[in-house]
Amino acid sequence: MVVNEKLNLTMLCDFYELTMSQGYFSNGYKDRITYFDVFFRQCPDGGGFAIAAGLEQVIQYIQDLHFDPEDIEYLRGRKIFSEEFLEYLANFRFTGDIWAVPEGTPIFPKEPIMTVRAPAIEAQLIETYILLCINHQSLIATKANRVVRAAQGRTVLEFGSRRAQGADAAILGARAAYIGGCNGTACTISDQLFGVYAGGTMAHAWVQMFDTEYEAFKAYAQMYPNNCTLLVDTYNTLKSGVPNAIRVFNEVLKPMGITKCGIRLDSGDMTYLTRKARQMLDDAGWTGCQISVSNSLDEYIIQDILRQGAKIDMFGVGERLITAKSEPVFGGVYKLVAVEQEDGTVVPKIKISENVGKITNPHYKKLYRFIGNDTGKAIADYLCVYDEVVDDSKDLEIFDPDATWKRKNVYNFTAKELLVPIFRDGKLVYDCPTLSEIRTYCLEQVDTLWDEIKRFDNPQTYFVDLSQKLWDIKYDLLKNNSAR
């Protein structure tokens, strides 16, 4: 936990997970091994892919899973839990296995981004917090990546702390935004905790505090000559803000031999103002002065103003990033896909719905990504049963599981398993990369996707195909269970 290190989050679960767990306990299912998948059904904002994030916080949660004495007393006070079950909870620890895709991986609908294999109660009780971590940070990382791609190589900073939905949303949101590609944040504690570079200069209150805009700019430049970015839109951007900034640059920075400086705009027509400001700065000899902008930006606004010729070097993106305002729910779910018999046989399970999109892919599965050896680009993702192995030295026919007559022969490719071991028998076996390494990995992996998949509107569909064996199992389960 970020905000309060001493807060035990085991009780951050839906109450039905406790009532179901007591039911498992009473009906002899306590030790029954189950398999649950975490997956999502639709990409946010109609995009072509999402970005996985939040795994490190899941790991921290699993390592600290326990019920404190006050938790047991609270549950006893509800008067619906047996003493035998409460004693079980008092000694509760996670003993199962978890696999997950690494943070920063581009992910697609209906494929498992995490699989939990554990005794029924253990697997059930961790559902809420796992979804909380994965849903929130994957949502923000996905939005950040869209914004960063819209900026076309320009610096993007996350500016949303004050409008995030709570302290953890601000702190972990900054972490997720960095994974998605942002260069830094305005949130100081995220820098302290995670090393996400925190930056900032002044607000309008600084300029208003002084008798004149010029005095405010000069005082700031004298204090921070090596990090002098002046907010030029408090009164009139072109008539006073930019001229006063140029005057201060000439009077304070120039004698020191400093050429690195900047101006920021937080209001107005960004295309018009930045073009005019750029011309004024260049005419005054400050060609290296950077122009940064903020003010309720998102990927579409950034894309539009750059197309219109805006002269911008840096974007500060706040509320529409940290809240993913255009689509603020990721929609990841946690579904039972198999149970294990005493002899080790894995029995697939399926959820059937009249809403076809809610029908699950059953069984304990592997997830492969096929990468073209000649292009370095992702071809398709491939779901198969856990005991299947893809031989990428041979051609492979894949097909669309929703339209099985659509088939494609894949050749000259490398099959990469995406789900990696995180916990075995309750023990952490995964070496968490640094946040900087996760961010670099994310940008590298996004680069393996074709541009058509990265379109903001009407992206090309990237296929998550099922092996023939898995498709046959799913079809048989649908046929045999639909009338139950």
Secondary structure, 3 states (H helix, E strand, C coil): CCCCCCCCCCCCCCHHHHHHHHHHHHCCCCCCEEEEEEEECCCHHHCCCEECCCHHHHHHHHHCCCCCHHHHHHHHHCCCCCHHHHHHHHCCCCCCEEEECCCCCEECCCCCCEEEEEEHHHHHHCHHHHHHHHHHHHHHHHHHHHHHHHCCCCEEEECCHHHCCCHHHHHHHHHHHHHHCCCEECCHHHHHHHCCCECCCCCHHHHHHCCCHHHHHHHHHHHCHHHCEEECCCCCHHHHHHHHHHHHHHHHHHHHCCCCCEEEECCCCHHHHHHHHHHHHHHCCCCCCEEEECCCCCHHHHHHHHHCCCCCCEEEECHHHHCCCCCCCCCEEEEEEEEECCCCCEEECCCCCCCHHHCCCCCCEEEEEEEECCCCCEEEEEEEECCCCCCCCCCEEEEECCEEEEEEEECCEEEEECCEEEEECCEECCCCCCHHHHHHHHHHHHCCCCCCCCCCCCCCCCCEEECHHHHHHHHHHHHHHCCC
